[in-house]
């Protein structure tokens, strides 16, 4: 079993936040909070900023840590995710179709009501409630 470190963010604007629809492999079509693997020798803040830019086209400002969450991936790896509360500082919402099929703004209530079958890592939805929404 491998340990994978994930960094991601709740990119919040006007009581909504961005979710992305995965385009690759076993998770194709599933919705997720934008996130990705931390690169070797990359600090967690830089990794989060890079991943959000790659997946959404948005520039972000990290406002604080929402939480650290753990789950077992579909491939059997132990995954630890660091999720940050962020705001938009620039860019526009766009995706690379090789990596992300779609991206959209949703309310916290709507995302919490998504069926687990269409969410990549249901335990990370807890980060929505940990922000106070």
C-alpha positions as CSV (number, residue, x, y, z in Angstrom):
1,X,0.0,0.0,0.0
2,X,1.3,3.4,-0.9
3,X,0.7,6.7,0.9
4,X,-0.5,9.5,-1.5
5,X,-0.5,13.1,-0.5
6,X,-3.3,15.2,-2.2
7,X,-3.6,19.0,-2.0
8,X,-6.9,20.7,-3.0
9,X,-9.1,23.6,-2.3
10,X,-12.6,24.9,-1.8
11,X,-12.4,27.8,-4.3
12,X,-15.2,30.0,-2.8
13,X,-16.9,33.0,-4.4
14,X,-20.4,34.3,-3.5
15,X,-21.4,31.3,-1.4
16,X,-20.5,28.9,-4.2
17,X,-17.4,26.9,-4.9
18,X,-15.9,25.1,-7.9
19,X,-16.2,21.3,-8.5
20,X,-14.6,19.5,-11.4
21,X,-15.6,16.4,-13.4
22,X,-12.7,14.0,-13.8
23,X,-11.7,12.8,-17.3
24,X,-9.2,10.0,-16.7
25,X,-9.2,6.4,-15.8
26,X,-11.3,4.8,-13.1
27,X,-12.6,8.2,-11.9
28,X,-13.8,9.4,-15.3
29,X,-17.1,11.2,-15.0
30,X,-17.0,11.6,-11.2
31,X,-17.3,15.0,-9.5
32,X,-14.6,16.2,-7.2
33,X,-13.2,19.2,-5.3
34,X,-10.2,20.4,-7.4
35,X,-7.2,18.6,-6.1
36,X,-4.1,16.6,-7.2
37,X,-0.9,14.9,-6.1
38,X,1.7,16.9,-4.4
39,X,5.0,16.8,-6.4
40,X,8.2,15.7,-4.7
41,X,10.0,18.6,-3.1
42,X,6.9,20.9,-3.5
43,X,5.4,22.6,-0.5
44,X,1.7,22.1,0.2
45,X,0.7,25.7,-0.6
46,X,2.6,25.8,-3.9
47,X,1.1,22.4,-4.8
48,X,-2.4,23.6,-4.1
49,X,-2.0,26.8,-6.1
50,X,-0.6,24.8,-9.0
51,X,-3.3,22.1,-9.0
52,X,-6.1,24.6,-8.9
53,X,-4.7,26.5,-11.8
54,X,-4.2,23.3,-13.8
55,X,-7.7,22.0,-13.2
56,X,-9.7,25.2,-13.2
57,X,-7.7,28.0,-14.9
58,X,-8.3,30.0,-11.7
59,X,-5.6,31.8,-9.7
60,X,-6.2,31.5,-6.0
61,X,-5.3,33.0,-2.7
62,X,-5.1,30.6,0.3
63,X,-7.2,31.9,3.2
64,X,-6.6,29.0,5.6
65,X,-6.7,25.2,6.2
66,X,-10.1,23.6,6.1
67,X,-8.9,20.2,7.2
68,X,-6.8,17.1,6.6
69,X,-8.7,14.0,5.5
70,X,-7.8,10.3,4.9
71,X,-9.4,7.7,2.7
72,X,-8.6,4.4,0.9
73,X,-8.5,4.9,-2.9
74,X,-10.1,2.6,-5.4
75,X,-6.6,1.4,-6.2
76,X,-6.0,0.5,-2.5
77,X,-3.7,3.3,-1.6
78,X,-3.9,5.3,1.6
79,X,-4.7,8.9,0.6
80,X,-4.2,11.9,2.8
81,X,-5.7,15.1,1.5
82,X,-5.0,18.7,2.7
83,X,-7.8,21.0,1.7
84,X,-7.7,24.7,1.9
85,X,-10.2,27.5,2.0
86,X,-9.3,29.9,-0.9
87,X,-10.6,32.9,-2.8
88,X,-10.3,33.7,-6.5
89,X,-7.5,36.2,-7.3
90,X,-7.6,36.0,-11.1
91,X,-8.1,33.8,-14.2
92,X,-11.3,32.4,-15.6
93,X,-13.0,29.0,-15.1
94,X,-11.7,26.7,-17.9
95,X,-10.5,23.2,-18.2
96,X,-8.1,21.0,-20.0
97,X,-10.3,18.2,-21.6
98,X,-7.5,15.7,-21.2
99,X,-7.7,16.0,-17.5
100,X,-11.1,17.6,-16.6
101,X,-14.3,17.1,-18.5
102,X,-16.2,20.0,-16.9
103,X,-16.0,22.5,-14.1
104,X,-18.8,24.5,-12.5
105,X,-19.8,26.6,-9.5
106,X,-22.2,24.9,-7.0
107,X,-23.7,25.7,-3.6
108,X,-22.5,23.8,-0.6
109,X,-26.0,22.5,-0.1
110,X,-26.2,21.1,-3.7
111,X,-22.8,19.3,-3.5
112,X,-23.7,17.8,-0.1
113,X,-26.8,16.3,-1.7
114,X,-24.9,14.7,-4.6
115,X,-25.2,10.9,-4.7
116,X,-22.0,9.1,-3.5
117,X,-22.0,7.2,-6.9
118,X,-21.1,10.4,-8.8
119,X,-18.5,11.8,-6.3
120,X,-14.8,10.8,-6.5
121,X,-14.0,10.8,-2.8
122,X,-17.2,11.1,-0.7
123,X,-15.2,11.6,2.6
124,X,-13.8,14.9,1.2
125,X,-17.3,16.3,1.1
126,X,-16.9,16.7,4.8
127,X,-14.6,19.7,4.0
128,X,-17.7,21.5,2.9
129,X,-19.3,21.3,6.3
130,X,-15.9,22.0,8.0
131,X,-16.0,25.5,6.4
132,X,-19.1,26.3,8.3
133,X,-21.4,26.1,5.3
